[in-house]
Amino acid sequence: MSTMSSSSPSHRPAAPGATERHQGHPTLASLLATAEGGALDLLAAPRGSRVPVHGVGVFDAGETFAAHGQVLLAPGTDDSSDTAPLVLRSAARAGAAAVVVRRGASGADPRLLEAAAETGTAVLTRAPWVEWTELIGMLRAGLAHAGGPPAGESPTDVPLGDLPALARALSALVGGAITIEDPDSRVLAFSPTEHGSDPLRRQTILGQQVPRWRLAELTASGFLRTLWSTDDVVHRPAEGQFAERLAVAVRAGDEVLGSIWAAADGSPLREAARQALRESARTAAPHLLRHRQRTQQGAAHRRRAVRDLLEGAGDADSAAALGLTPETPCVVLSVTTRDAVANRGAVANPSGPPPAANREAEPHDAHDRALRLASLQATAHQPTGHPLRDADRLDILLPLPDGEPAVADATARRLALRLAAAVRDAGALPLVALGTPQPAPAQAPRSRTSAHLVLRVLRDRSARAVHDGAPEPLEVAAEPDVRAALDVLRAVHAVAGLTPPVDSPVRELLTHDEQHGTALAPTLATYLGRFGDVPGTARELGVHPNTLRYRLRRLRTRFGLDLDDPDVRLLAELGLRASGRRPAAPRDDPSE
């Protein structure tokens, strides 16, 4: 039930009861009753909450419209803005029953409540965690449910969105075993059978989806095309050990919400089953709308909770939304692919060959597919991981068992290996980083920072493998696996933040290359990577040794880089690393 406030007790809507359903007319009260979890808050209802509602629309100040009896959504307006009273008066002139605005941070403007009292138009606010598209679906479900057949004529009287109860009720009505499926043939609910399921129904229910071979068969025969293109019931005769079936699409206007399947249960379906199933489709529409709205709303709420915890804005409620307590140990894992690293090659190692200007879509598609599979793997893991996509990376908040650290580490490592396998299954090469375990969700940002540092090391090593012919990099790593590289990274960060900067010669060198098109920075990086080996550096750069010696003299005379001095070499390498460049690993040289 939504949280509602009003200046008068008479404005507080009661739960929709039998009287409303007998009337068959949606009201403001019946819509509010479908908005669970505080999604809508009633600010004012001058004419009471039983005002008839005939539809849902979106307010558009640029159009002249008639909106008699509609609930109008005003996405660009919050209840504390100066424009809110103007929007309400405009909607009232169009005949709107109510206007929904954003819930502002400073509370409703008194002028908005005055406008509501003068016009008789109700004002509602939308909770920040509800998307406008979700709210539209929620209100559509409420309209369909409240405007359905009267209670005495309805084939079911189950709570809105309770699909298992709906399946049981429809089974009694139709006289067969009922399966309710979504448009992708995934099982949403099913009724029990009295005489045992046939093998096909049993396989469908156990797999929670119609088997692929069956979908291919239904597609080839044209059965599915007929099902989705008609409002009527479609018949599938018995086939050997498979009982006869009736199926009907469930729609909301032109939108297909799913389908209902009735299978013979011990005896042939009776003649009245077709009409009963046809009525069932109309009855099921608001239930499927509500189920979808709840699913989407719940998913959005969980995503928001994950983001808040990872970004340090979470609290006990955020943890509770994920089924965690404030004391649940956790760790963050970060996943990406080497395809993403290749796309970042110019940043990771500008001294190497640049990536192709027009990379084919296939690697990008493989990267996205890999992260989607990794997200599914995290969700299916026990304990459940909570994924969050962030640019070209997937972060996963994983609760850990409380107790021995070795058990927690093994749990995190097991998921990391499965994530790597999922990425490989998608045709990409994985990079998976584990952060440091933390004692509570409130410390998740520390683990995330640690995971990102480890992932940076893995990215860097992968870039070296791509551009410099270095050995194959690690795919899965935690801080202990790359301790030396992390310590260097921290040292580089410390050096980069010193004032005055200690890497001024390298900065001047990089600026010179950029302004004049020279290649002194790659020369310096390769020379340091070759440990001062002039012949090897020249061969790797593809220049004559005398050309290399000339460049080295310019580094000394123009930029003060005396590379015979070990201190200068150290500062030069730190400067290159701080700029995102690093000495290239020496390649195998056949001449050596």
N, C-alpha and C positions, 0 to 999 in steps of 0.2 A: 504494500500500500504506500502511496506517495505521501510525503510530508507536506501538509497543507496549513496555511495560516490565513486568517481573514479578520476583518474588523468587526464581524458579527458572527455569532454562532450559526445563524441561519445560512451563512455562506459556506459552511463546511459540508462537503459532499459526503453522503452516506455510501456505504458499499453497495454495488448494484445488486438488487434482489429480484425476487420473482416478479414484482410489479413492473419493473423496468423491462424485463425480458418479455412479459406478456404484452406490454405496449408495443414492443418491436421497434422503438425509436431510440437511437443513440442520444445520450445527453452528455453534458459536460462532466457530470459525476461518473458516468460509466467510462468515459475516456480516462479520467484521472485514476480510476480504479485499476486500469491496465498498466499505468505507469509506475512500475515497482521501483523500490530502492531510492526514492527521492528524486526520480528523474524530472518530475514536474512539481512546481510549488505554486499554489494558488494564492496570488496577492490580493485580488479583489474579484468578487462576483456580485455586482449590484442587483442582478435579477435572480440570484440564487444559482445553485449548481445543477438544477434540473432543466436548464435551458436546452432545447433541442439542437443537435449538431448534425449538419447535413453533409459535411465533407471537410477535407484538409487541404489547405493551399499555402502558397508562399507569397508574402507581401512584396509588392513591387511598386515603388513610388512613381516610377516612370510610366505606368500604364493606368488607364481608366478601366476599372473592373467592377463586376458585381460579385459579391462574395456572401450572399445571403445565407446565414446559418453556418458559415464555415469557421474553422479554427485556422487563423492565418499565422504562419511562422515568419518572424522578422529576424533573420540571421545577423544582420548588420547593426542591430540595436540592442543596448543593454538597459536595464531598468533604471539606471542612474544617469543616463545621458539626457541631454537637452532635447534630442529628437524623439525620445520615446513618447511623450504626450502627443506630438504631431502625428506620429505613426498611428497611435491608437485612435485619434480623432478621424484620420483618413480612413482607417479600416472600419470604423463605426459607420461612416457615411456610406460605405459599400455594403453595409448590412452584416458585418462579421459578428459571430457569436463571441469570439475570444481572440486575443492576440498573445503569441508566445514570444518573449524576448529573452536575451541572455541575462543570466544572474550576475549583476555587477558586484564589484568588491566593496563599494561604499553604501550599499542598500538602495532601496527604491526611492526615486525622486517623488516627494509629496505631490508635485504637479501631475505625475502620472496617475496617482490614486484619485486625485480630483477629477481628472479627465475621465477616468473609468466611471466614477459616480455620476458625472454629468451625462455621459453617453449611454450608460447601461451596458457597456461592453466589458467582458471579463478580461483580466490580465493574469497571465501565467509566466513563470520563468523556468528556463531550462537549466538543469544542473551542468556544471562545466565538464563533467566526465562523459556526458552523452553527446554523441555526434548528431548533427541535424538530420543526416540520412537515417540514423538509427531511430531518432524520434519520429520521423515520418512513418517508418515501418511500424513502430509501436502504436501510433495513433490509427493507422490503417487497420491493424489487427483489432483494436478496440472498437472501431466503427463496424467492422464486419461481424464481430461477435455480438455486440449490442443490437445490431440491426438484423440479426438472423431470425429464424423462425421462433415463435413464442415457445415458452418452456414446455407447454403441454403437447406441442406438435413436434418438437425437436427430437431426432432419434437418439441424441445423447445429451447428458447434462453433466459434463465433466468439467473440471477447472480448465480455464483457457491455457493452452500450451502443454497440458498433460497428455503427451502422445501415447504412452503405454495404456493409460486409462481409456483414451479414445479408441485405441486398437481393440481393446477388450469389448467396449460397447458396440463398435461397428461389427465385430464378429458375431455378437448376439443378434444384431439387426439383419445382417446379410445371410447368416447361416453358414459361414465358412471360416477358414483360418485367414486372418488378416495380416498383411505386411505393409507398413507405411514406409516409403522410400523418398529420398531427395532426388533432384533432377539428374544426379550422377549415379543413381542406382545404389546409393548407400542406405543401409537399413537404419531408419530412425526409431521404429517401434514395431512390435509384433504381438499378436495374441497367442496364448497357449492353445494347443490342440488337444482334442479329446481322444483321437485315435492314432496319434503319432504322426510326425511330419514325414512327407515323402523325401527322398534323398536330396532333391534339388532345394527344397525349402530349408532342410536342415543345414545344407552346405552354405546357403545364403545367410542364414541367421548366425551360424558359427563364424563365418568370415566377415560378417557385418557388411557385406556387399554382394551383389549378384555376381557370380563367377564370370570371369572374362570370356570363357568359351560360350556361356549362355548369352552374354551381351552380344557377342559376334553373331551368334545364331539368330537372335531377335532382330539385329540390325540387317542381316542379309535377307531375312524373310520379309522385311518391311513392317514388322509388327511395331517396332518402336516409332517409326515415322508416322504410322497411323495413330498410335497412342498420343503422341505429342501434338498432332494436328487436328484432333477432334475433341469435342466435349463429351462425346458419347462413350459408353462402355465398350471395350474391345474384348473379344473372346479368344481364348487359346485352348483348343481341345486337349483332352488327355493324350499323353504320349508314353506308352509303355508303363513304366513305374512312376511317371510324373502325372499327378492329378490335373484335372482341367482347372483353368484359371480364368478369372475375369479381372480386368485392369481398367482404371480410369485415371485421367490426369486431374490434378488439383490445381486450380488457377485462381489468381487474383487479377481480374481484368484480363489483359493479354499476357501477363507474366505467369510462367509455369512454376509452381512451388514444389511440386513433387508428384507422387502417384500413390494410389492405393491398389493393392493386389489382394484378391480373394481366391483362395485355393480350396477345392473340395476337401472336406474333412470326414472321411469315412463313408460318405454318400454323395451323390451328385448334387451340385448346387441347384437350389429350387428356382422355379420360374421367376419368382418375385425378386431374386437376388440382383438382377440387372437394375431395376428401379431403385432398390435399396442402396446399391453402390453409387448410383447417380446422385441420390440425395446425400450420401456420405461425402462425396467430393465437395459439395457446397458447404456441408457442416465442417469439414476438415480445414477449409481455407484459412479462417482466422487462427486456428490452432497452429498451423504450419507457419503462418506469419509471426505469431508470438514466439514459437520455438526458434525461428531464425533470428528474431530480434534479441531474444535472450542470449543465444549463442554468440552473436556479434557483439552485443553489449558486454557480455562476460569476457570475451577475448580482448576487447578494447580496454576494459578495466584492468585485466591482468597485465597487458602490455604497458599500461601507464604505471602500474605498480612496479614492474621490473625496471622501467626507465628511472623512476624516482629513486629506487634503492641504489641503482648503479651510479646515478649522478649525485648521490648524497642528499636528495630531497625527500627521501622516504621516512616513514615512521612505523609505529607498530601496526597501524591499519594497512599500510602497504605490504608489510610482511604477512599479515593475516589474509590478505587477498590472494596470496600465493600458498596458503596453508602452512606458513612458517610462524614460529614464535620469535619474540625478540631475542631469544638465546640460542637460536638454531645456528650451528656452525655452517659456514658456506665458503665457496670458492668460485672465482670467475674464470672461465675459459674463453679464449678468443680464437676464432677460426677465419682463415682466408685461404686463397689458392695462389699457386705460383703464376696463374694467368693474370691475376690482379697485380702481382709484383712486376710481371713483364710489361704491363701497361704503365707502370710507374718507373720504368727503367731509366728514363732520362733524369729522374730525380734521384733514384737510388745510386746511379753510377754514371754521371755525365761523361766520364772519361772513356766509356765504352761506346759501341756503336748505338746510334739512336734507334728507338723502336720505329716500326713502320708507321707512316703518317695515317694510313687508313687500314687499321687492323680489321680483320674480318669479324663478323658478328659472332661466329661460332665460339671462339674462346670466351667472349663475354657471356654468351648464353650458357656455356658450360659452367662458368663461375656462378651465375645466378642459380642454376639448377643445383649445383653442389651445395650452396648455402641453404637452399630450401630443403634438400635432403638432410643436411646436418641439423637443421632446425627440427625436422621430424624425428630424427634420431635422438636428439636431446629430450624432446617431449615424451618419447616412448621409453626413455631410460628410467630405471629404478635406482635411487630416487629420481623423481622428475626434474629435469633441467628446465629453466625458464629462459628462452632465447629472446634476443632483441637484435634486429638488424640495424647496423650503423654504417652507412656508406658501403664500402667494399668489404666489410668485416661483420662477423656474427659474434656477439657477446652472449655468454650463457651463464646465468646465475644458478649454481648447483648447490643444493643443501647437502650437508655431509653428516654421516652418523656421529653421534656424540660419543667420545671414548678415546680409544687408542689412535694417535696420530697416524700410525702406519695403516690402519684400516681406512681412515679418511683419505690418505694419499692414494691408496689402491683404488678407492672408489672414483676419485677424480681421474686417475690415470686410465682406468678402464673406459670411462666415457670418452676421454681424449682419443684413445685408440679407435673406438667405434666411430667417432666423428671423422677421423682420418679415413677410415674405410668407406664411410658414406660419401665423402668427397671423391675418393677414387672411383666409386661406383658410378658417379656422375660424369666420369671422364676427365676429371681435373686432378692436379697434384696438390695435396693438402699441406697447410701450415697450421699447426694447432699449438697454442700457448696456454700454459696453466699458470694462473696467478698464485700468490701465497694464500693458504687457507686463513680464514678469519673466524673469530669466535661468535660473531653475530651478524645479521643482515645489515645493521647500521654501518659496519666496517667494510661492506662490499666494495665501495669506491677504492679502498686501498688494494684489494685483490685485483680489481679491474686495472688500476694503474700498473701493477706488477705484471699482469698478463700482457698489457700493451707494450711494455718494455721488452718482454721476452719475444713478443711477436715482431717487434722492430728488429731485434737481432736475427730472427729467422728470415724476415724479409730481406735484410741486408745480405745474409749468407746466400739466400736464394738468388738475389740479383748478381752476386759474384759468380755463382755457378752458371748463370745464364750468359753473362757478359765476359767473364774472365777464364772460363773453363776450369773453375775450382771444383773440388770434389763435391759429390751430391750432398746437399745440406740436410740437416735434421728436419724431420717432418713434425715431430711432437717433442716439446721441451718444456721444462719448468725452470725456475731460477737456478737450482743447483746444476742443471745440465749446461748452462751457458754463463756460469758465474764470472769468468774472466771477461767475456764480452760485455756483460752488464756493468762490471766495475769500470771498464774503459769508457762505456757510454756515460756513466755518472761523472767520470773525470772530465770528459769532453764537455758535458753540460756545465760543470763548474768553471772550466777554462773560458767557455763562451760568455759566461756572466761576469768575468773579471773586469774591473775598471781601474786604470785604462786597459784596453784589450791587449792581450799578449800575442795575438795572431795577426797583427796589423800587416806584416809583409804578405801573408797569404791573402788577406782581403784585397790588398792593392793588386796582387797578382790576378785574382779572379776578375776584378774590375777591368784590368788591362786586357785580359782575354776577351771579355765581353765587348769592350769598346773597339778593339782593333782586330778581332777575329784570329788572334794567335792561339797557340795550343800549349802554353807554358804550364798550365795547371795539370793537364794530363801527363805532360812530360815529367813534372815533379812527382806526381802520384806513382807513375810507373817506375821511376828511378828509385823511389823509396821502397816500393814493393819488391824490387829486385836487389835490395840491400846494397845499392851503389854499384852494381855490376853494369859497366858502360856497354860492353858488347851485347849482353843479353837484353838490356833496355833498348838499345838501338834496333836489334832484330825485332823485338816485340812492337816497337813503334813504327817499324818499317822505314827507318831513316839511316843514313850513313853515321858511323860513330863520330865523325868530325862535326856533323850537324848537331848531334846530341851534345857534344862538348861545347859548341857555340851557345846552345840554349842554356847549359849549366852556367856558363860565364855570365850570360845575361841575368840569370837568377841572382848571381852574386853581385854584379855591378849595379843592376837596375833596382833590385828589390832587397839587397842586403842579406840574401840567403846563402851563407857560407856552409855548404852541405858537408864540409869536412868536420864541422863542429857538431858533436853528438847532441848538445843542447839545442842547437838550431834545428837539427833533424827532428828531434822530439816535438818541438813547438810547431814545426811545419806540418808534421803528421796530425797533431791535435787540431791545427787550424783547418786542414783539409777535412777531417772528420766532422768538425763543428759546422762546416759549410754543407754537409751532406755528401761530401766526396771522401774517398778513402784510397790509400795506396792499393793498386791492383795486385792480386795474387799472381805470382809468376806462373806462366804457362810452361808446359813441358817443351823443352827445346831439343829437337832431334840432333842438332849439331853439337850438343854438349855431352 
